[in-house]
Amino acid sequence: MWSAIREALRSGSSSSRNETGGEMSRSLCILIAGVAFLLSLSPASAQRDSRTIFWESDSTFQQELSAQFGQLYEALRSLVRSGAQIPTEVIDSPGNRTPEQLLRERGQYFGTDFRRAADLFLCELNRSICSVKGNEVTWKNRPNDVILLPKIDFEAVTHVRSYNKSRPERLDVIVVDRLKGCVAFDETCKQSIANLNFGKQEVLAPDYRGTIELPTQGFRALIPLEPGRKPPTVNREPATENFPRIVRDEGQRPAQLPPVEQIRQALPVNAGVLPDRREAAGSVRPRVESQPPVSATTEGDRATILALINHPFALKENLDLPLATAVAVVDKWVFPGHCLYNPRIAYENNLAPEDKLLGTLATKCGERAIADRERDHGTHLVGILGARRDSPLGPGVNPDAYVWTLQIDLSEMTSQVYKSRLAQKLREMIQRNGALHVFNFSLTYPFVLEPGVAGSVDPLETFIAKGGGRTRLFVAAAGQELGSAVRKPKSCPLRPACLELPNIITVGATDLTPRPLCPKPLSTSDSGPGIDLVAPGLDIVSAIARDKVGLLTGSSQAAPLVSGAASLLFAKNDTLDAFTVKNRLIYTADQCPGLRVFGGRLNVARALAFEDSEMRLKGSVDALVGKVVQVDKVVRFTDLNGKSFNVQVRAIKRLFKAGDDQYVLFYHREDPGNESSPLTRREVLIAKTPGILNYALASADQPRTQRFDFRDVLDYVSRIDKVRAGEVE
């Protein structure tokens, strides 16, 4: 090719002096064609000639796993017929083994039954010894033939699923045979199951009945696609030097793969096409939401923050809870062994910043310095959550919590493969630590695919929904770009905060306006009905590298305040599930209508007081602690559009008087006796009360009741009536 280009240049030069313009044009055409050919061999072009599919099975039974492998092979058959090629290997002289046996032996198929789609795909690879007529697949291979099989590296992973177990069912049969979550029902398997269920050994009892979280077998794979070629010719006679067993015809090779959109259309929803380098470089990047300090008259020192969230420490109350809980902080690098931290912190740092970027060691613990968002983000969050009780800065929200830090690479959070591996790591953390109740995500990552299309199954979303399920709460910083027009965007472009899952609580940030005044949301934090709670996030003082402290601002700093509060509720009663804890934090929050969020500002002390209801009545100085007796009575409300509706007293979780006749109502619209059912918020007027009700006082030496009318209520906060293990009392 280079010689042709040189010849064209010489010819073009000669033509310009001695020949006609036509000759000159022909020479230039040769030159242009040669340059175009060379450009076609550039790395960028080569990148476009290959694609990689990422596929991962769901947390499912073995029969359903068969269906998912069938869907995968149906998609691969469609792509092969469209001109794509996947990795294959030659099996020589398979004997009398069936295609199904060969696939299973080579780790290319799993599940209870063999799906026809897999048989059709194999037939497509072996057209010379297999044919399809109607719905029938006919194999004509002989024992000494060769068969082409896919060569896909399926990696075994452990998923988690909820299972409603009845008493007669045997747990070992469910886990080992039906789910294949354990190879054997040994002590390791039993401890893993107990940890998935908050360390409760009773779920292992033969007569246990109820919902239980169980491990299940899953698989994932990266499948490279390249431009295909005609199916190979199989030599059915003994191989010779001139005629080998497999003859590949290199002719009719497509110039390129089918378009990416065509590939996506062929794939099931739990598979996607990984972006190439150019596409990845142009995508929206994941990020943390902290900002540099904002000029303010007051900074968020620990005493100020604890007072703003009405923490028991700010009320001079002792915080001696019976249980140990753990919180995972999924974020950037964390400075290990900071002098402010409690000793119960475990670190999983993968790549520390260069030593020269960390600065000098503090001359004393808590020395003030300028925080660096990239370097100090994770360190700062852990200091908010888990600073020890006697630290110079003041205690963390839960100074007794076990904190497990997990460093991630934010630049990889657009990769399905990376998120799948992260989800697997989080599952392993749960299986190793039954006290791990809360996960803090002070970060966001983009996800632009609409639901239902190929690749729209987000491995991290799947883990949160099924791996965490009812048992784990995920606290997500809201960030700045969620959008406040709807409760949760359908396509959820900024995750995990926008995911509409009952075990995710989305947190926004406010300024430091003191209680009982209402705070203002920060300009760097979203607001609106898609935000569940807010907490202080302005100029928060916390730990940074080298045993120092510094200021950072944003919803990233607000999220660990909520994570710490959630862990306190679990530490008080670990029979609470994630849905109940989320609801409790929302309806006990300080109500500030100007915030335009679903809940309000975090109120830790009120959330922790869940054994009894609390009521403030018109004309009363002190709140009444106890419970409403006639919970089956009905209150009639009218919303601000004039629509009337009835609510049972047992369903009302919060009734707060926001104006002359206007109330903020939180209630369970469905299943009013279930604390974990979805929470509804409405601005209402009281249309009709059930009359005078009795309120049993908890603090009286002798049992007595206080009579009240709902029209006299200034603020009513319900207790948690029941949890899975029975009455809270």
C-alpha distance (Angstrom), angle and dihedral (degrees) to the residues before:
residue distance angle dihedral
M1 . . .
W2 3.81 . .
S3 3.80 90.0 .
A4 3.81 90.2 51.9
I5 3.79 90.6 51.8
R6 3.81 91.9 48.8
E7 3.81 89.8 48.7
A8 3.81 90.1 49.7
L9 3.79 90.7 52.0
R10 3.80 91.8 50.4
S11 3.76 91.2 45.5
G12 3.80 91.6 47.9
S13 3.79 91.4 50.4
S14 3.79 92.0 49.5
S15 3.79 92.8 45.4
S16 3.75 91.8 53.7
R17 3.79 89.5 61.3
N18 3.80 105.6 32.0
E19 3.81 112.1 14.6
T20 3.77 141.6 58.2
G21 3.77 127.6 -83.9
G22 3.83 90.3 -105.9
E23 3.79 92.2 63.3
M24 3.78 89.4 48.3
S25 3.80 90.8 53.3
R26 3.79 93.0 50.8
S27 3.78 91.4 52.4
L28 3.77 92.5 48.8
C29 3.80 90.1 49.9
I30 3.79 89.6 55.9
L31 3.79 89.8 49.7
I32 3.81 93.7 48.7
A33 3.79 92.2 46.8
G34 3.80 90.6 51.5
V35 3.78 93.4 49.5
A36 3.81 90.5 47.2
F37 3.80 90.0 52.4
L38 3.79 91.7 51.5
L39 3.79 91.2 48.2
S40 3.77 88.9 52.4
L41 3.81 87.7 62.1
S42 3.82 93.6 55.5
P43 3.80 119.2 120.0
A44 3.81 92.1 -110.4
S45 3.78 90.6 56.8
A46 3.77 92.9 44.0
Q47 3.78 88.5 52.8
R48 3.79 89.9 58.0
D49 3.84 90.1 53.5
S50 3.78 93.4 66.8
R51 3.76 135.1 47.4
T52 3.78 135.5 -176.0
I53 3.78 126.0 -139.9
F54 3.79 119.8 -151.8
W55 3.82 115.4 -155.6
E56 3.79 131.2 177.2
S57 3.78 129.9 176.2
D58 3.77 122.3 -128.5
S59 3.81 127.2 -113.9
T60 3.75 98.0 -86.9
F61 3.81 150.4 129.6
Q62 3.80 119.6 -79.2
Q63 3.81 93.5 -104.4
E64 3.80 90.6 54.6
L65 3.80 88.8 45.8
S66 3.82 88.0 59.9
A67 3.79 89.2 55.2
Q68 3.81 91.2 51.9
F69 3.81 92.2 51.4
G70 3.79 87.7 48.6
Q71 3.81 90.7 53.4
L72 3.79 90.6 49.4
Y73 3.81 93.8 51.5
E74 3.80 91.3 44.9
A75 3.82 88.6 56.2
L76 3.81 92.7 46.0
R77 3.81 90.9 50.8
S78 3.79 89.7 53.3
L79 3.80 90.9 50.5
V80 3.82 93.4 47.5
R81 3.80 89.6 51.6
S82 3.83 88.0 51.0
G83 3.80 93.0 56.3
A84 3.79 104.4 -86.4
Q85 3.77 125.8 127.6
I86 3.81 128.4 -151.8
P87 3.83 127.7 -164.9
T88 3.80 113.0 -78.4
E89 3.78 138.8 177.9
V90 3.81 132.4 -152.5
I91 3.81 118.8 -119.2
D92 3.80 108.5 -160.1
S93 3.81 120.3 -151.3
P94 3.81 98.7 -8.2
G95 3.78 91.3 -176.1
N96 3.77 115.8 -152.5
R97 3.81 96.0 -28.3
T98 3.78 115.1 128.6
P99 3.80 122.9 -124.1
E100 3.81 88.3 -106.9
Q101 3.80 91.7 54.2
L102 3.79 91.1 48.7
L103 3.81 92.5 50.3
R104 3.78 93.1 48.9
E105 3.82 93.4 45.7
R106 3.81 90.7 52.9
G107 3.83 93.2 47.3
Q108 3.80 93.4 -111.3
Y109 3.81 98.8 121.7
F110 3.82 136.6 37.1
G111 3.78 136.9 175.6
T112 3.78 136.8 70.9
D113 3.80 102.7 -73.9
F114 3.80 134.8 33.3
R115 3.79 112.9 -116.1
R116 3.79 122.5 -140.9
A117 3.82 90.3 -129.3
A118 3.82 89.6 66.5
D119 3.81 90.9 50.1
L120 3.82 90.8 50.0
F121 3.79 91.0 50.5
L122 3.80 92.1 52.2
C123 3.78 89.3 48.3
E124 3.81 89.4 53.7
L125 3.81 89.4 56.4
N126 3.83 92.7 47.3
R127 3.80 105.0 41.2
S128 3.80 93.7 150.9
I129 3.80 92.5 62.3
C130 3.79 101.2 27.4
S131 3.80 136.2 53.6
V132 3.80 137.4 -174.2
K133 3.78 123.1 -143.7
G134 3.76 116.9 174.3
N135 3.78 106.3 -47.4
E136 3.79 94.0 -22.8
V137 3.80 124.4 101.9
T138 3.80 112.2 -159.8
W139 3.79 121.6 -166.1
K140 3.83 117.3 -159.1
N141 3.78 97.9 -179.7
R142 3.79 122.3 132.8
P143 3.83 126.3 -145.7
N144 3.82 93.2 -97.9
D145 3.81 95.9 46.4
V146 3.77 124.8 105.7
I147 3.80 124.0 -118.3
L148 3.77 128.1 -157.8
L149 3.83 113.4 -134.6
P150 3.78 130.9 -176.3
K151 3.80 113.9 -101.3
I152 3.78 104.3 -150.7
D153 3.78 121.6 156.3
F154 3.82 101.3 -130.3
E155 3.78 109.1 -169.3
A156 3.80 117.2 -154.1
V157 3.81 114.5 -128.4
T158 3.78 133.4 176.7
H159 3.78 117.8 -121.0
V160 3.79 128.3 -175.3
R161 3.78 127.7 -133.3
S162 3.78 136.9 176.6
Y163 3.78 115.0 -115.1
N164 3.79 127.6 -170.3
K165 3.80 102.1 -139.6
S166 3.78 122.9 -161.0
R167 3.81 122.3 -153.8
P168 3.83 98.9 -106.1
E169 3.81 93.5 53.3
R170 3.79 118.6 99.8
L171 3.77 113.7 -130.9
D172 3.82 94.0 -148.6
V173 3.81 91.0 56.1
I174 3.81 91.6 49.4
V175 3.81 95.8 47.9
V176 3.82 102.4 35.6
D177 3.81 102.7 32.2
R178 3.80 107.4 24.8
L179 3.80 101.6 31.7
K180 3.82 100.5 19.3
G181 3.80 87.3 -148.2
C182 3.81 89.4 141.7
V183 3.78 130.5 31.7
A184 3.81 89.9 -142.2
F185 3.79 134.3 6.5
D186 3.79 92.0 -114.4
E187 3.82 132.4 140.2
T188 3.81 92.1 -83.4
C189 3.79 90.8 54.0
K190 3.80 92.6 46.1
Q191 3.81 93.0 50.3
S192 3.81 90.5 48.7
I193 3.81 90.2 53.5
A194 3.81 91.6 46.9
N195 3.81 91.0 51.0
L196 3.79 91.4 50.0
N197 3.81 85.1 57.2
F198 3.82 98.2 48.6
G199 3.80 93.2 -85.9
K200 3.80 93.7 -65.0
Q201 3.79 110.1 154.8
E202 3.81 92.5 -167.6
V203 3.81 91.2 78.5
L204 3.82 86.4 69.1
A205 3.79 93.2 59.6
P206 3.84 114.0 113.3
D207 3.82 91.8 -126.8
Y208 3.82 95.5 48.1
R209 3.77 112.8 131.2
G210 3.80 126.7 -172.1
T211 3.79 143.1 50.8
I212 3.79 114.7 -24.6
E213 3.80 132.2 178.1
L214 3.81 111.3 -127.4
P215 3.82 136.8 -178.9
T216 3.78 116.7 -113.9
Q217 3.79 133.7 -172.4
G218 3.78 119.1 -103.5
F219 3.79 139.5 164.6
R220 3.78 138.5 -148.9
A221 3.78 133.4 -173.1
L222 3.78 145.4 -178.3
I223 3.80 109.3 -136.5
P224 3.82 117.1 -168.2
L225 3.80 117.8 -147.2
E226 3.80 123.0 -156.5
P227 3.79 133.5 172.2
G228 3.81 106.2 -73.6
R229 3.77 135.4 -132.4
K230 3.77 136.2 -154.3
P231 3.82 115.8 -65.6
P232 3.80 111.3 -87.7
T233 3.78 123.5 -101.3
V234 3.81 114.5 -116.2
N235 3.81 119.1 -141.7
R236 3.81 107.1 -143.5
E237 3.80 92.8 -171.6
P238 3.82 125.9 75.6
A239 3.80 110.6 -71.3
T240 3.79 120.4 -101.0
E241 3.78 132.6 -172.9
N242 3.79 91.2 -100.3
F243 3.78 97.2 38.4
P244 3.83 114.5 39.3
R245 3.77 124.6 -170.0
I246 3.81 93.7 -100.2
V247 3.79 121.3 39.0
R248 3.79 116.8 -171.6
D249 3.77 118.7 -156.9
E250 3.79 106.8 -142.8
G251 3.78 92.0 -167.7
Q252 3.78 126.0 103.1
R253 3.80 92.0 29.4
P254 3.83 109.2 166.6
A255 3.78 114.9 -117.0
Q256 3.79 91.4 -130.5
L257 3.75 144.5 -5.1
P258 3.79 122.9 -85.2
P259 3.82 112.3 -82.7
V260 3.79 115.6 -77.8
E261 3.79 91.7 -113.1
Q262 3.80 90.4 55.3
I263 3.80 90.0 50.6
R264 3.81 91.0 50.5
Q265 3.80 92.2 49.8
A266 3.80 90.1 56.4
L267 3.81 94.9 51.6
P268 3.81 129.2 86.4
V269 3.80 117.5 -116.2
N270 3.82 93.0 -100.3
A271 3.81 91.0 61.2
G272 3.77 129.3 67.5
V273 3.79 142.8 176.8
L274 3.78 113.0 -108.1
P275 3.81 113.6 -130.8
D276 3.77 118.1 -111.0
R277 3.79 120.7 -123.0
R278 3.79 95.1 -88.4
E279 3.80 92.7 50.6
A280 3.80 93.2 45.7
A281 3.80 91.2 50.3
G282 3.80 90.9 54.1
S283 3.80 97.1 47.2
V284 3.79 127.4 101.6
R285 3.76 108.8 -88.7
P286 3.82 125.5 -130.1
R287 3.76 115.3 -113.5
V288 3.76 147.4 173.1
E289 3.78 117.6 -111.9
S290 3.82 103.4 -136.1
Q291 3.79 117.8 119.9
P292 3.82 133.0 -162.4
P293 3.82 116.3 -88.9
V294 3.81 117.5 -64.7
S295 3.79 119.3 -141.6
A296 3.82 106.8 -103.4
T297 3.79 138.0 155.2
T298 3.82 91.1 -123.8
E299 3.77 128.9 34.9
G300 3.75 125.4 -148.7
D301 3.78 101.3 -102.5
R302 3.78 116.2 167.7
A303 3.81 96.9 -98.5
T304 3.81 91.0 51.4
I305 3.79 93.5 48.4
L306 3.80 95.2 47.4
A307 3.81 89.8 50.1
L308 3.82 92.5 49.6
I309 3.82 93.0 53.8
N310 3.84 91.8 42.1
H311 3.79 92.3 -120.6
P312 3.84 117.2 -176.3
F313 3.82 88.6 -118.4
A314 3.81 89.2 61.3
L315 3.82 88.3 52.3
K316 3.83 90.2 52.1
E317 3.78 89.6 -114.9
N318 3.76 123.9 146.0
L319 3.79 115.2 -113.7
D320 3.78 105.5 -152.0
L321 3.79 107.8 152.0
P322 3.80 123.1 -179.8
L323 3.80 101.2 -131.5
A324 3.79 137.8 56.6
T325 3.78 116.3 -129.1
A326 3.78 132.3 -174.2
V327 3.79 130.8 -141.5
A328 3.80 124.8 -162.3
V329 3.80 116.9 -145.7
V330 3.80 108.0 -157.9
D331 3.77 104.8 -165.4
K332 3.78 145.6 93.1
W333 3.79 128.8 -39.5
V334 3.81 116.6 -46.1
F335 3.80 123.1 -149.6
P336 3.83 102.0 -117.0
G337 3.78 121.7 -128.3
H338 3.80 97.2 8.5
C339 3.80 110.1 -173.6
L340 3.84 91.0 -122.5
Y341 3.80 95.4 54.5
N342 3.76 126.6 98.4
P343 3.83 113.4 -116.3
R344 3.83 92.8 -112.0
I345 3.80 95.8 82.0
A346 3.81 121.5 115.2
Y347 3.78 119.9 -164.4
E348 3.77 130.7 -149.2
N349 3.79 101.0 -176.9
N350 3.78 115.4 166.1
L351 3.79 103.3 -179.7
A352 3.80 123.2 14.4
P353 3.82 121.6 -156.6
E354 3.78 116.4 -100.6
D355 3.78 111.4 -78.9
K356 3.80 92.4 -118.1
L357 3.84 89.7 59.1
L358 3.80 93.0 57.5
G359 3.79 95.5 67.1
T360 3.78 126.6 -143.0
L361 3.80 124.0 -37.2
A362 3.82 115.0 -95.8
T363 3.79 115.5 -99.4
K364 3.81 87.7 -139.4
C365 3.80 133.7 13.0
G366 3.80 111.1 -83.6
E367 3.81 97.6 18.1
R368 3.83 109.3 170.9
A369 3.82 118.4 -111.8
I370 3.80 140.0 152.0
A371 3.79 112.2 -81.6
D372 3.78 120.4 -131.8
R373 3.81 111.8 -146.4
E374 3.80 95.6 -149.1
R375 3.80 95.5 45.5
D376 3.81 102.4 33.4
H377 3.81 105.5 35.0
G378 3.81 98.4 102.3
T379 3.81 93.6 37.9
H380 3.81 90.1 52.8
L381 3.83 93.5 52.4
V382 3.80 94.1 50.7
G383 3.80 90.3 51.1
I384 3.83 90.7 54.7
L385 3.77 91.7 49.4
G386 3.79 106.6 34.3
A387 3.80 112.4 20.7
R388 3.80 109.7 143.0
R389 3.80 121.2 -102.0
D390 3.82 94.7 -108.8
S391 3.80 98.7 41.3
P392 3.83 116.1 136.1
L393 3.80 88.4 -119.4
G394 3.80 94.3 50.7
P395 3.80 131.8 -102.7
G396 3.77 126.5 -50.5
V397 3.79 121.1 -115.4
N398 3.81 88.2 -94.4
P399 3.81 107.2 16.3
D400 3.81 91.1 175.6
A401 3.79 96.6 54.0
Y402 3.76 123.8 115.7
V403 3.80 105.0 -123.8
W404 3.80 121.0 -158.3
T405 3.80 113.6 -167.1
L406 3.79 120.6 -158.6
Q407 3.78 118.2 -169.5
I408 3.79 114.7 -146.8
D409 3.79 133.8 -176.6
L410 3.80 105.4 -116.3
S411 3.79 91.9 -164.1
E412 3.83 88.4 64.9
M413 3.81 96.4 52.1
T414 3.81 92.1 97.9
S415 3.82 88.8 62.3
Q416 3.80 117.6 95.6
V417 3.80 88.7 -155.3
Y418 3.79 93.5 54.3
K419 3.80 93.1 46.6
S420 3.79 90.3 49.6
R421 3.81 90.2 53.8
L422 3.80 90.4 45.7
A423 3.82 90.3 51.7
Q424 3.80 89.6 50.6
K425 3.80 90.2 51.1
L426 3.80 91.4 51.0
R427 3.80 90.8 49.4
E428 3.79 89.5 52.4
M429 3.81 90.2 50.9
I430 3.81 90.4 55.2
Q431 3.80 92.3 47.5
R432 3.81 90.2 52.0
N433 3.81 97.3 44.9
G434 3.79 120.8 39.8
A435 3.82 91.4 -174.9
L436 3.82 92.7 62.8
H437 3.81 101.7 113.8
V438 3.82 106.8 150.6
F439 3.81 135.6 46.9
N440 3.82 119.8 -163.4
F441 3.83 117.5 -151.9
S442 3.82 110.0 -177.8
L443 3.80 90.5 170.4
T444 3.79 140.5 73.7
Y445 3.78 133.6 -144.1
P446 3.83 128.6 -168.9
F447 3.79 124.9 -112.9
V448 3.80 115.6 176.8
L449 3.82 105.1 172.9
E450 3.80 118.6 108.7
P451 3.83 117.2 -122.6
G452 3.79 115.9 -89.3
V453 3.80 98.9 29.5
A454 3.79 126.7 107.8
G455 3.78 111.6 -75.3
S456 3.81 93.2 17.7
V457 3.81 91.0 116.7
D458 3.80 103.2 98.2
P459 3.84 109.7 -156.0
L460 3.79 91.5 -148.7
E461 3.81 92.1 50.1
T462 3.81 89.0 49.5
F463 3.79 90.7 52.0
I464 3.81 93.1 49.1
A465 3.81 92.5 47.4
K466 3.81 98.2 42.1
G467 3.79 108.3 11.1
G468 3.80 91.7 50.0
G469 3.79 97.3 26.4
R470 3.78 115.8 150.7
T471 3.77 93.9 -21.2
R472 3.82 105.6 62.1
L473 3.79 130.8 52.7
F474 3.81 121.1 -147.1
V475 3.80 117.2 -155.5
A476 3.82 113.7 -159.4
A477 3.79 129.6 -170.6
A478 3.81 109.9 -125.8
G479 3.79 98.3 -139.4
Q480 3.79 121.5 -169.5
E481 3.79 108.8 -73.0
L482 3.81 107.7 54.6
G483 3.78 94.8 106.4
S484 3.78 121.1 -130.5
A485 3.80 102.7 -136.5
V486 3.81 95.5 95.8
R487 3.79 138.4 26.1
K488 3.79 92.7 -108.6
P489 3.81 126.5 -7.5
K490 3.80 111.3 -112.4
S491 3.79 94.6 -132.5
C492 3.82 93.4 38.0
P493 3.81 100.3 -147.2
L494 3.82 97.9 -178.3
R495 3.79 114.2 50.4
P496 2.96 150.5 -119.7
A497 3.83 92.5 1.1
C498 3.81 96.1 60.1
L499 3.81 96.9 47.7
E500 3.79 110.8 119.1
L501 3.79 97.6 -137.5
P502 3.81 126.2 134.9
N503 3.81 93.0 -129.6
I504 3.83 95.9 54.1
I505 3.80 120.1 86.6
T506 3.80 115.8 -167.6
V507 3.81 117.2 -147.4
G508 3.80 130.0 -158.1
A509 3.81 128.5 -170.1
T510 3.81 132.5 -117.2
D511 3.76 138.1 -173.9
L512 3.81 124.0 -99.4
T513 3.81 100.4 -92.3
P514 3.82 104.5 153.5
R515 3.79 124.0 -116.9
P516 3.00 135.1 -69.0
L517 3.80 87.7 31.1
C518 3.78 116.9 81.8
P519 3.81 118.6 -106.4
K520 3.78 127.2 -132.8
P521 3.81 122.9 -121.0
L522 3.78 115.6 -111.5
S523 3.78 118.4 -109.1
T524 3.82 86.7 -127.8
S525 3.82 92.2 58.4
D526 3.80 131.5 67.0
S527 3.78 122.5 -118.5
G528 3.78 133.6 -171.6
P529 3.81 138.1 88.0
G530 3.81 91.4 -51.7
I531 3.83 89.1 68.9
D532 3.81 112.5 83.6
L533 3.81 99.7 -168.5
V534 3.77 141.4 -0.2
A535 3.79 130.0 -147.2
P536 3.81 134.7 174.6
G537 3.79 113.1 -69.1
L538 3.81 106.7 159.0
D539 3.81 120.0 113.8
I540 3.79 93.7 -25.2
V541 3.82 115.0 -169.5
S542 3.78 114.0 -138.1
A543 3.78 145.4 133.1
I544 3.80 122.6 -51.7
A545 3.80 132.3 173.6
R546 3.80 123.8 -52.6
D547 3.86 96.0 26.7
K548 3.81 91.8 -64.8
V549 3.81 133.0 125.5
G550 3.79 131.0 -134.6
L551 3.79 145.0 161.5
L552 3.80 129.2 -90.0
T553 3.80 129.9 168.4
G554 3.80 134.0 -152.3
S555 3.79 147.4 66.9
S556 3.81 86.2 -64.5
Q557 3.80 87.3 72.6
A558 3.82 93.3 44.4
A559 3.82 94.2 53.7
P560 3.86 98.2 66.1
L561 3.82 89.3 52.3
V562 3.81 87.5 61.4
S563 3.82 92.3 41.0
G564 3.78 89.8 53.9
A565 3.80 91.8 47.9
A566 3.82 91.3 50.2
S567 3.80 90.9 50.4
L568 3.83 89.4 53.6
L569 3.81 90.7 56.4
F570 3.80 90.5 50.6
A571 3.82 89.7 46.9
K572 3.79 89.6 54.7
N573 3.82 95.0 48.1
D574 3.80 120.6 1.1
T575 3.80 93.0 -170.9
L576 3.81 87.5 78.1
D577 3.77 112.9 102.7
A578 3.80 126.1 -138.8
F579 3.81 93.9 -102.8
T580 3.80 92.4 54.2
V581 3.81 93.1 47.5
K582 3.81 91.1 49.1
N583 3.81 91.5 50.3
R584 3.79 91.7 46.7
L585 3.80 93.7 52.6
I586 3.81 90.5 48.9
Y587 3.80 102.2 47.9
T588 3.83 94.7 40.8
A589 3.82 92.6 53.7
D590 3.82 121.5 114.6
Q591 3.81 106.5 -89.3
C592 3.79 113.4 -126.4
P593 3.83 111.5 162.3
G594 3.79 91.7 -165.2
L595 3.82 90.6 65.9
R596 3.85 91.9 69.9
V597 3.82 92.8 -149.5
F598 3.79 129.7 129.1
G599 3.81 95.9 -111.8
G600 3.79 122.6 9.4
R601 3.80 140.7 -124.4
L602 3.81 115.7 -25.9
N603 3.81 114.8 -96.2
V604 3.80 109.2 -172.6
A605 3.81 100.6 -178.5
R606 3.80 92.7 50.5
A607 3.80 91.8 48.6
L608 3.82 91.7 51.1
A609 3.80 93.7 52.0
F610 3.80 93.0 77.4
E611 3.81 100.5 133.8
D612 3.82 92.2 80.4
S613 3.77 138.4 26.6
E614 3.79 119.7 -113.4
M615 3.79 125.1 -145.2
R616 3.79 133.5 -177.9
L617 3.80 115.0 -163.9
K618 3.77 131.6 -163.4
G619 3.81 108.6 -88.8
S620 3.83 94.4 16.3
V621 3.79 121.7 116.7
D622 3.80 99.7 -161.6
A623 3.76 130.3 45.3
L624 3.79 117.0 -107.1
V625 3.79 114.3 -124.9
G626 3.78 118.3 -156.4
K627 3.80 136.4 66.8
V628 3.80 141.0 -73.3
V629 3.78 110.2 -103.7
Q630 3.82 103.0 -158.0
V631 3.81 98.5 55.0
D632 3.81 93.3 158.7
K633 3.81 92.2 65.3
V634 3.80 118.4 108.0
V635 3.81 128.9 -128.3
R636 3.80 117.8 -158.3
F637 3.81 115.8 -141.4
T638 3.81 134.3 -176.6
D639 3.79 120.2 -149.9
L640 3.80 122.3 -139.5
N641 3.81 90.1 -93.4
G642 3.80 91.1 59.2
K643 3.81 96.4 -105.3
S644 3.82 114.0 141.2
F645 3.79 125.6 -146.9
N646 3.81 138.5 166.2
V647 3.82 127.2 -122.4
Q648 3.78 127.5 -172.0
V649 3.80 114.0 -125.8
R650 3.82 89.7 -122.9
A651 3.83 89.4 59.8
I652 3.83 94.9 54.1
K653 3.81 110.7 98.5
R654 3.82 99.1 168.5
L655 3.79 134.6 9.5
F656 3.80 113.1 -179.3
K657 3.78 124.6 177.8
A658 3.80 105.6 -131.3
G659 3.84 99.0 171.4
D660 3.79 144.5 -6.0
D661 3.79 94.7 -55.6
Q662 3.79 102.0 -8.4
Y663 3.81 125.3 103.8
V664 3.79 137.2 -173.8
L665 3.79 108.3 -131.8
F666 3.81 126.9 -163.7
Y667 3.81 114.2 -174.4
H668 3.78 144.9 147.8
R669 3.79 106.2 -103.6
E670 3.79 92.2 -172.9
D671 3.79 127.4 40.3
P672 3.83 95.7 3.1
G673 3.80 93.8 -166.0
N674 3.80 92.5 57.8
E675 3.82 114.1 88.8
S676 3.81 92.1 -163.2
S677 3.82 96.8 53.6
P678 3.84 116.6 111.4
L679 3.78 117.0 -72.8
T680 3.83 122.1 -127.3
R681 3.81 125.0 -158.2
R682 3.82 123.5 -160.7
E683 3.80 137.5 165.8
V684 3.81 105.2 -128.7
L685 3.78 150.3 165.6
I686 3.80 121.2 -134.2
A687 3.80 106.4 -112.9
K688 3.80 99.7 176.2
T689 3.78 134.9 -6.9
P690 3.79 126.9 -151.7
G691 3.78 88.5 -116.2
I692 3.79 127.5 -108.8
L693 3.81 112.8 -5.8
N694 3.78 132.5 -166.6
Y695 3.80 122.0 -116.9
A696 3.81 115.6 -162.8
L697 3.79 109.8 -141.9
A698 3.80 115.9 -136.5
S699 3.81 97.6 -163.1
A700 3.82 98.4 56.1
D701 3.80 118.6 110.5
Q702 3.77 88.5 -140.6
P703 3.81 120.2 37.0
R704 3.79 109.5 -97.2
T705 3.76 138.3 151.3
Q706 3.78 137.4 -132.2
R707 3.80 116.5 -142.5
F708 3.81 116.8 -139.6
D709 3.79 144.8 167.7
F710 3.80 119.4 -135.9
R711 3.81 89.0 -129.8
D712 3.82 88.1 66.9
V713 3.81 94.4 54.1
L714 3.80 116.0 115.8
D715 3.80 94.7 174.1
Y716 3.79 131.2 -3.0
V717 3.81 122.9 -176.6
S718 3.78 116.3 -176.0
R719 3.75 123.6 -139.3
I720 3.80 122.0 -123.2
D721 3.78 99.2 -92.1
K722 3.78 101.1 -165.1
V723 3.76 140.4 0.2
R724 3.78 129.6 -168.0
A725 3.80 93.9 -87.2
G726 3.80 93.0 51.0
E727 3.79 133.1 -99.6
V728 3.80 117.1 6.0
E729 3.82 89.4 -130.7
